[in-house]
Amino acid sequence: MDIFLTNTATRSKERFTPLNPDNVRMYVCGPTVYDRAHLGNARPVIVFDVLYRLLRHLASENGWGKVTYVRNFTDVDDKINARAAESKRTIGEITAETTQWFLDDMAAVGALEPDHMPRATQYVPQMVAMISDLIGKGHAYAREGHVLFRVRSYEGYGKLSGRSVDDMIAGARVEVAPFKEDPMDFVLWKPSDADQPGWDSPWGRGRPGWHIECSAMAQELLGDSFDIHGGGNDLMFPHHENEIAQSCCAHPEGGFAKVWLHNEMLQVEGKKMSKSLGNFFTVRDLLDQGVPGEVIRFVMLSTHYRKPMDWTEKKAREASRTLMKWRKLTGELTEDLNGETAPTPAVLEALCDDLNTAGAIALMHDLASQGALAELRASARIMGLLADDMGHWVERPGQILDAWVQRLTQAREVALETKNFAELDRLKAVLVGAGVEVQMSKAGVVLSAGPEVDLAELENLT
């Protein structure tokens, strides 16, 4: 089965053909680790996790070999330095803690760990070597302890983002410094003072710039040319543009990334997520509020990756109901140990059409209504849904309702004894209003969650 992907570099949807079918290679820009991952950070992780799963599935069908997925950690950065200074903690403590936070939170939304998760600080020698090579080829120069890339030395600069260098200078804020030959030149290496992390180099003690980190790690782990480079579209310029320039100049025999994929940004209730609007929250915030990781994943995948995604409470409730329904339907299925049940071809075709996850979910609704439960589960699992280790949250409704059964039973006993049914009626009305079906008889109290039940509301009712 062929897969078609929209390549930012060519602005067209293209049939994907691996450079080397024995090793399909993908690099995705990872987080700068100084704080919790916000909800927007989770979108590229989930999007490219689905692509990783799809490529691995297609590898066996198409006769490819392995799939190698690299996602980095930026653990040397001025934001990290600032966080260390304000918190009076060491940089190592902060990056170790926040790296683990990221891994835990992404696991909670069902993301597989990539094959390689390099940390920038582990590859500084490779960065120094690449910078030295760029200087030797005339694409970079050293000034006052800094090393800068000559942007105008690379003719292709701006093609990815569709801009000319002159337009960029006219329309963008660029750092003007006396050691720059050209305002657009960007930093490959910068000096470090005694309080900043630093490494010895031919240009003095210092640390790498952000852009050179990904180029060096990608080249070391995937080679001069590889298949797919992904990330959010906020990274297209300048980060990805700069990666292309320095990588193609350092290794002109290679092509760096063949296909560039960019996901759109995330909104919350129709507005850009920001702390000033009070709608900024992390993945951990949602998890701690009781929103299951599987629900977060479902909501993310309900919108095509190339469209802006709007996170709303309504979507989260709808996702919760859908997943609970699907889990109840497929809960009695035995495991298909022989792998006889595969994702339905229609779902695979949707995913192979530029990762049309929204279309795939629509098809899975049809599978559920048709009673094709084994196909439903297999199709969901290639998208990281309905996995056994993601389903513990469905036990919550029963636990919540059990607590309410006890409370309602006690209230009923009091009402029968005092002949005052006001509190019992109030509690019953509260439950019905939350979407719970209530039955009371001499045999006791029976509660069942209706299709519109809001678990978060039910848990907080008094």
N, C-alpha and C positions, 0 to 999 in steps of 0.2 A: 504494500500500500504506500503510495506517495504522500509526502507531507509538503504543504505549501506554507511559506512564511513571508510576512511583509518585511522586506529588507529596507531599513531606513536609508542605507547608503545608496540604493537605487530607486527608492520611492516606488517600489512595485512588489507585488506578490509573486514569489518565485518558487519553483519546485526545488526542494532541498536535496542536494546530492553531496554526500560527505567527501571531503578532500581525500581522506583515507578511510575506506569502509571498515578497516580493521580497528580503527580507533576514532570514534566520533567525539569531538572535543568542544566543550562549552565553558566559557568564562563569564561570571556574573559579578559585578561590583558589590561587595559586601559593606557592612556597616563600619562607621568610625565609632569605636567603643569607648564612650565616656558617660552613657546614661542608658535608660531603658529604651527599647525600640518603640517608637510611636506607631500608631495604626498604619500610617502611610508606608513605613518601613517594611511592613509585612506583605504589602502587595507584590513587589517584585519577587520576594522569596516564594510566595505561593504560586505565582504565575510560572516561574521558571522551574519550580518543583514539578508542576504538571508536565511541562515540556520534557524534563528529565525522565519522568515516568513513561511518557509517550515514546521517547527515543529508545528507551530500554526495551519497551514492548515491541517496537518496530524492528529493533536490531535482530531479533530472532526470526521475524517474518521476512525481512529483506536481506538476510544473509550478511549483516554487518557483524563486526566484532564487538568490542566493549564500548561503553559510553563513559567518557571521563568528564566529570563536572567539577569545576573549580570555583569556589566563592571565597574571597579574601576577607581578612579583618585588617582594617587600618588601625594600628595600635601605636602610631607615632603621629601626632597632629597637635596643632596649637590649641584646639578645643580641649584636648586631653590635658595639656600643660596647664591651661587656665583652671580646669576643674580640680587638678591636684593642688594648685596654689590656694584656691578658695576653700577647699575642704581640709587642707593640711594633711593629706594622705599622699602616699607615694604613687607615682605613675603606674608602677607594676601592680599595686593593690587595686587601683581603679580599673585597669584594663583586664586584669584577671577576673574580677567580679562581674564587670559589665559584659565581657565575652560569654561567661557562663549564663548570665541572665538572658542574653540573646539566644543562645542555644536552647535553653529551657523554654523560652516563650515561642520560638519557632517550632520546636517539637510539639508544643501544646496545640498549634494550629495544623499539625499533621505533616510538616515538612521533613523529608528525608535529609540526612546529612550528606553534603557533597562528598565526592571521592577525596578531594583535597581542600583544606581550609587554611591556607597559608596566612601567617601573620607578617605584616610588613617588616617588623624588626628582625625577622629571621632571614631576610633576603637583602639586607643592606649591602653586603659585598657585591651581589649581582647588580644592584643599582649603581654602585660606584663604578663598576666595570662598564656598564652601559653609558653612563655619563662621560667617562673617559673616552669611549669610542666615539661618541657624538662630537666631543671637542676635537678629536683627531680628524674627523671628517669635515670639520668646518661648520657643523650645524649647532654648535654651542660654544660659549665663551665664559671665561672666569673673570669676575670683577669683585674686588673687595670682599672676598670670602664667599661670594655667591657664584653659582653657575647658572646661566640662563640659556634657554633654547632660542635660536634664531628662527622665528616663525616664518619670515619671508624666504628662508632657505628651502622651505618645503612647498613646492608648487601646489600641492593638493590641499593645502590648509583651507578649511571652511566648507569642503564639499559635503561632509556628513550633515552639517547643520544648515547648509544652503546659504552661506554668507560669504562675502568677500572680506579680506582683511581690512580694507579701508572702511567698509560699512561697519565692521565691528568696532573700530576705533571711534567712529563718529557716534555710534549708538550705544556704546557700553561704557561702564565705568571700569577703567583699567588702572592698575597701580603704576603711578609714575614715580620712578626712582632714578637717582643720578647715575647709578651703575648700569642702567638699561641702554642698549643701542637703539631700541625701538619700543614704543609703549606696549606693543602686543607681545613682546618676548616674555616668556614665563619661566618661573624658577624651577630648576632641577635639584639644586642643593643650596642650603642656606646655613649661615654660621649659628652655632649654639653657644649661649653663655653658660656659666658654671651651674646655673639652676635648671637648665634645659637638657633633655636627653641628647647625646651626641656621639658621633663615631669619628675616628681618625680618617682622613681622606687626603688626597693630593692638594686639596684647597683649604686645608685646615680642619679643625674639629667642627662638625656640623651635623645636619640631619637632612634627609631627602625631602623634596617637595612631594605633594600628594600624587601628582600625575605619573611620575616616574615609577612609583611603587607598583601600580597595576601592570605597567608595561613589563617591568622586570620579572614579576611573579608569573605573568601569563607566558612570557617567553621561556622561562625556566621549566615550567610544568607542562606547557602545551606546544612549545616550539615557535618558530618564526611565523608560521601560518596555522590557523585553526579555524574551526567551522563557524561558531556562533559566539557573539559577545552580547550580553544583555545588561539591562539596568533601567532605571526610571528615566523618563525623558528629560528630567531636570539635569541629568548628567551629560546629555548630548553635547552641550557646550557649557564650559570649556573642557570638562574632564575627558570625555571620549574623543573630542577633536584633538586634544593635546596628546592623548595616548597614541592615536593613529600617526601623528606627525613624528613623534620621537621614535616610535617603534619602526616605522617604515624607513626612517633615515638611518637608524642603527642597523637594521637588517633589510636592506633594499632587495635582497634576493627573496624575501618572504612577502606575504601580503597582509600580515597581521590577521584580523578577523574578516572572514568572507561575508558573513551575514550579521547585521546589526539589528537587534530587537529592542524596542523601547516601550515600556508600559506607561500609560497615562497616570495622572495624579489622582489623589483621593480627596473627596469632600465629605463633610459631615452635615447632614440635614440641609443639603443644598448650598452650603457655604464652605469656603476654604478653611481648612483646619488651622486654628491659630490660638495661642494662649490669650491674646487680647480679646477674642470673641468668646472665650470660655468653653470652646468646643474641642480643645486639644486633649487627647488622652492616649495612653500607651496601651499596648496589647495586654500588659499585665493588669492595667486598670479594669479592662473588660473582663478578663478572667476572674479577677477578685470580686467583681460585681455579680459573678455567676453566669456570665455569657460563655457557653462552652466553646472550646477552640474549634470544634468541628462546625459550629454555627458561624463563627468568624470566617472560616475557610469557604463555606457555602456562599455566604453573602459576597465575598470577594469574587468568586468564580461565576456569580450570576450576571456579571457585566463583562463584556469583551475587554481584554487587556488593553486594547488600543483606544478605549473610550474612557472618559472620566468616570470614576466610580463614586457613587454617593452612598455613604453609610448612614442608614436611618434605623431608628428603633423598630419601625414597622417591618423593615426588611429582616431584621434579626428575629422578630417574632415569627414571621412567615417561614423563615429558614428553619427555626426550631420545630415548628409544627410539621414541616415537610420531612425533616430528618427523623423525627420521632415516628411518623407514619411509616416511613421506609424501613426503619429498624424493626418496627413491630411486624411488618409484612415479611421481612427476610430473617427474622429472629429464629425461626424454626428450621431454616435450611442447614443441612449438614455441610461441612467443609468439602469442597471439591478437590480432593487430594490428587486426583489424576489430571487436574487442569483441563477438564473437558469443557467446562463452561468458560467462554471468552467474552470480553466486552462485545456487545452487539455491533455489527459492522456499521450501522448508521451512526452510532455514538463515536466510533473510531473515525469515521469520515468527517464528522463535525470537528473533532479535535485536530485532525490532519489538515483542516481548512483554516490555517492561521490561528490555531488554538481557540476555536469557537466554543468556549466552555458554556456560554449561555445557551447556545443551541443544543449542546450535549445534555444540559440539565432539562431542557424542554422535552427532549426525546426520552429521558429517564422518567419523567412524569407519565409519558405514554406507556412505558414498560410497566410501571406500577399499576396503572389502570387496567392494563391487559393481563395482569397476573403473571408476567414473565419475570419471576422473582430472582431466579439464578442469574439471568442476564442483567437485571437491574443491579444486583450486588456487584457483579464483575465489572460492569460499566462504571459504577460509582467508585470502585476501588482504584481504577486506573487514574482517577482524579483525586485520590487520597481521601475519599469519603467512605463511610460505612465500614471502616477498618475495625477489627475487634478491639484494639487498644485505644480507640477513640470514642467508644460507646458507653463509658461508665456514667456519663451525665444523664442518660435516659433513666437511670434509677432514681434520680432526684424527685420526679413527680410522685412516685410511689411513697417515698420517704416523707415528702411534704404532706401528702394526703393522709398518710397514717397518723401524723401528728394532729391533723385537723379532725380525723375520726375520733381520736381520744378526747379532744377538746369539745367537740359537738356532743359526744356521748355524755360527758360530765354535765354540760349545760342542759341537756335533755333531762337527766336525772333530777337536777335542781328544779327545773321547770315543773316536772310532774309532782314534785314534793311540795313546792310553794304555790303552784297554780299560776305562776307568773311566767309567761312565755315570751316576754319582750326581748330578753337577751338571746334566747334561742332563735327567735325569728330574725333578729338582727344579724347573727352569725350566718344563718342560712342565706339571707339576702346578700351578704357580703360574698359568700362562696358562689352563689348563682351569678352575681355580677362579674365575677372573675372567670366565668366560663366553666364552673364545676357543676356537674349534675348531682343532686342531693336526693337520697331516698332514705326515709326513716320509717321504721316499723317496729313491731314488738321484737323482731329478731335482731334489731340493732340499726346502726347507721352505715350506709353504703355510699361512698363518694367515688365518682369517676370523672376523669379529666375529659372535658369535651374538646372538640376540634379547635375552639377559639381560646383555650385556657392560656393565661399569661402567668408563667411560673414565677417570674421575678415579682410580679404584683402579688401573687398568692403567698409568696414567702414573706413578704413585708406587711401583709394584712394583720390587723389587730382586732 
